Amino acid sequence: MASAPENEKNASAPEKKTLTLKSMINNEEFVVDEHVALQSVTIKNMVDSDCAGDVIPVPTISGEILALVIEYCKNHANPSASEDDLKKADAGIVAKDIYTLIDLVLAANFLDIKGLLEVTSQKIADSIKDLPHQDVREIFGVENDYTPEEEAAVRAEHDWAFEGFP
Amino acid sequence: MREQKLALISRNQSAKGHFQIAMEPSKGYGSDARRRNSSEAKNLTATLPDEIIFFDILTRLPVTSLLRFRSVCKLWRSLICSPPFVELHLTRSLSHQLDGFALLLPVYDHSSAKQHLLSVSHWGGPATHLLTLADSTEHPHVSENLNGLVCLHRGNGITYQSAKNSHSDHSVYICNPGRREIVKLPANFQIPSFPFYVHHHLGFESSRNEYKVLNMRVAKISSTERKCLIKYEIFTLGTDSWREIFPDSPPEAGGLFGHQESVCVNDAIYIGSYQKSELSWHST
């Protein structure tokens, strides 16, 4: 597509193209360079198939989360950023509470940004690995469908793993 | 439950290319009404799709956490033990040294004349007791680690003919130190009357996703003759019996004497040998 020597494309090349992402949760708008936004496969597909208007509405993602996503995309669109810099920047982005991380992983999944999905998933895993299973239930909104007897039996199979846990 | 499991797995596989371009609210992400501002109302449930929870998040957890989280609900219990989950978890573990054990220590307690097998994790900490073998003066032989499993058997594999020292017990165990689980394999194969040695080798056949144990028994035809007879049997984990196999080009028995070391690479078991070339063995 970039190789097509059409006048139209050449004309728009010199000035940096931008896209506006709009959170449909709180109507916050973000103007970002196109190459930054294209880190999202979902947005890239939209742009490639000419489905993207000037303003791209992003449902179910709040402005707060969208800002984090854009920060991630900016960092990773910077060709001069070293691996080390990116690691530090990623760690800063995911240094959030578990509920923000869950929103962020949803956004990364929805926008299809593989790197962000991985780094956020890893952070969630690190945050829950030492929690009691009752807390994990609450975090993920999972209903306990064991009877007390069943639950005790499952636990007894690996009782040692529960040392120090309620 | 089984159907639910399969559905979830296939959903995940097709979803890796990911969701449609149309940016409309979809059920999978929860309706706006269920959303919450992350800084408040933490008691409201999150709306993560199951495939993200299981395949993106839980596969990054250490085994100990997963064993605890089997208690979350029935779906979690069955998924955490499902083959696709285990496979992905293993792949991640191998690239991150996620957990498991760094050391297996056979220890002999003189006062009780018992052998113990202990494991220590990558992060140090106290050793974990895995197994006790009574009436055994020799350390159990422990195989190479194969995807987190080891095969161990009693004694050094060499049998003696004097009745006093003879190892009548050739028990074989498969051990998963990460889960602290040990399975004793049935030992219903016949020990020849003039056994020379009995060895076991652990293998994995990726196309069938099966772990196998190769049993090799070398026996003299009689107590006076030098000539040896080798028998081979294969045990597939998950089944309950050994089956004899007849290799096309069996190795020389003498070259294998005393060699218990083996490694499984690309579905073949390689066994150390005194002969020039190594014996390779397809685990089928």
Interface residues (C-beta under 8 A of the other chain):
Chain A: I25 V41 T42 N45 M46 S49 C51 I56 P57 V58 P59 T60 S62 E64 I65 K96 D97 Y99 T100 I102 D103 V105 L106 N109 F110 D112 L117 E118 S121 Q122 I124 A125 D126 I128 K129 D130 P132 H133 V136 R137 E138 I139 F140 G141 V142 E143 N144 D145 Y146 E151 V154 R155 E157 H158 W160 A161 F162 F165
Chain B: H18 F19 I21 M23 E24 P25 Y29 G30 D32 R35 R36 N37 S38 S39 K42 N43 L44 T45 A46 T47 L48 P49 I52 I53 D56 I57 L58 R60 L61 P62 T64 S65 L67 R68 F69 R70 S71 V72 C73 K74 L75 W76 R77 T128 R179 R180
